[in-house]
Amino acid sequence: MKKYIVIGLLIVALLVVAYLTFVIAAIKIVIGSIFLVIFALAILALWIMWKVKTD
């Protein structure tokens, strides 16, 4: 009986660690995507300003 409790606790701990890893990775992907969009908009604005000044 004690063996099953230990195995159950290990499985629960594994699921918690896997869930937290997934959540942290998802948050990092979202933050990275937001920064990527901001960077792309900044490059687009810089390119537009450069085109307007050279024409």
N, C-alpha and C positions, 0 to 999 in steps of 0.2 A: 504493500500500500504506500509506504514512504517513497519507494522508487517512482511510482506514478506521480506523486506530488512534485518531486524534484524535476521530473521530465516535463510536467505541465508548466512549472514555473520557468524553466529554461525556454520552452516554446513561447510562452507569453513574453518573456524578455526579448527573445529574438524578433517577435512581431512588433514590439514597441520600438526597438532599435531600427528595424527596417522601415517602419512608418515614419519615424522622425527623420531618418536619412532621406526618404522620398520627399517629405515636406520641405526640408531645408534645401534640397536640390531644386525643387520647384520654385521656391522663393528666389533662389539665386538666378535661375533661368529668367524669371519675370523681371528682376532688377536689371540683369544684363541686357534683356531685350529693350527695356525702357532707355537705358543709356545708349544702346545702339541706335535707336530712333532719334534721340536727341543729337547724337553725333552726326547722323545722316542729315538732319535738318540744318545743323550748323554748316556742314560742308556745302549743302545746297544754297544756303544764304550767301556764303562766301563766293561761290561760283557765280551766282546772280549778280552780286555787287561787282565782281571782276568783269563780267560781260557788259554791264551797264557803263562802267568807267572806260572800257576800251573801245566801245562803239562810237 
